[in-house]
């Protein structure tokens, strides 16, 4: 069935390949700058050696953040999910013209933002907190990228409607349903960033408005800035739910539970942003507490996912002869780099999730906020759960898009394990340094307050970061050789997993949209409404801009 | 079920039971007029009652004023701080002081220093090219 549909997906494959190419270029810039930061944290300042390219540590850090977590993720997700949705619907999505217009709009936005970023005129990190003022092209370019993601949402919704007209009684295919939830959630969540850009930052950077307000800007930024992590994570979960069980030789444990967890993400991803602002003066403590509750609530669908995906892996491993309470784990098909990457990503993600509870805790956050603990945390989540899974996905996706088999499975396995090992060392050291009081976003090699007790862990940051960089180089090498020199044709791509408990057992409400969307909006209004109305009514936009780099 | 109930209980206890206050709404200020606006026209360390101090602090690129604060052992110190330019952070790890200094907002946070010693504090938000040099210390002297 899927096989018969494949030829008609050629245009979707070309589109996916285009997005993936941009994503990989961004990742390359991101890991190259990352290496310098890791060495800096080991006390080795190499910035004078790369001076024409990078003007400072903070110039490199801005590139690292923007390229890795804004560009690599977003472009990968737009390419991957459109292709996967087309496969799940077993038809190309509507309007290739809209699709290519969107791709070029996003790419043009990226180029527009990248010019000041590369030129050291937007050294404001990926959070671009005012009153640091970047060149206007940086804000306008990033805004165009976001507008592009809305057009992807629109294309998915139009396709869903066309499909629904032809299939009034059928359950939405799981991968397509999940892709829709991901983009609808993101579209709702990105409104905060859109308002920040259009009302505050763009008019101000163009000189049309004299000032801005840091608290209002931060509040709008984190309205989007926390749910964006679910925009990265949900596509990862889609692979874990719909492809990995089959790659592991088994079945998805429960389709209805998977749908329920995604709808909970739609409801709970956004009303949580104040947990990034616990230490901001100017937001009432009571509202911070409300967001703390919601943050713990959004942990729940991740627990559902953990249970469901591990059960699915266990089904596969036992079919392959796995036994015992835990020993079945060794019977997973570890020789498949795509599967190995994603299972290793899950292992480190468990620690990322536990550490995240500390960040979200109303009071423990005071110990770790803005320390390298947080950096250690998100390198386990977006830097491993998401990035290592995306790498695993590319190990089957690039061969499919290119029509050539992966150049070397063995090299891919080495790469995957190096990432796992390097990240274990790197993130452990950063967590530890954070608890010892090392601030994040700081050029440690020249800092005036480095303590002797930090030194051993600093060395580990440098070692771990170097291993990660080597792993990334092997990754790019393998992909380039796959495209240029692989002699064998591509194997079949992983099929969607069947479910032990199938979609027919899901309550009908799980296939309706309006109640869930309405509830999501109500939660956002409760969590953000009073504070945002108060801030907009009482805050004069008078804080002047600065260039301090 | 035990997990969500337990988390809820932990959250309520830490929020209300443990007297751990987060920075709330401590007022607004015009960031271009910090040097003329009381109390920030006179940054420094002030004893407001026996054993209780207020530190009026201004953060700016790339220095805290004051950046050396001396108080006796056992003091309770309330920091009243703001920024006169970009966003800074005030992080004093050994007393769990962790607050953002936003231009336009006044931050207020209290810490206790039961033991003598030197306690470094740093700016923990990127604030420009020399961010990594922005630091200071609280010197807690023994009561003789």
Interface residues (C-beta under 8 A of the other chain):
Chain A: X56 X58 X61 X125 X129 X131 X132 X213 X214 X215 X218 X277 X278 X279 X280 X281 X282 X283 X284 X285 X288 X289 X292 X293 X296 X297 X299 X300 X303 X357 X361 X362 X363 X364 X365 X366 X367 X369 X370 X371 X436 X437 X439 X440 X441 X442 X443 X444 X446 X447 X448 X449 X539 X542 X543 X544 X546 X548 X549
Chain B: X3 X4 X7 X8 X10 X11 X14 X15 X18 X20 X21 X22 X23 X24 X25 X26 X28 X30 X31 X32 X61 X85 X86 X87 X89 X91 X93 X94 X96 X97 X98 X99 X100 X102 X103 X104 X105 X106 X107 X108 X120 X122 X123 X124 X125 X126 X127 X128 X129 X131 X132 X133 X135
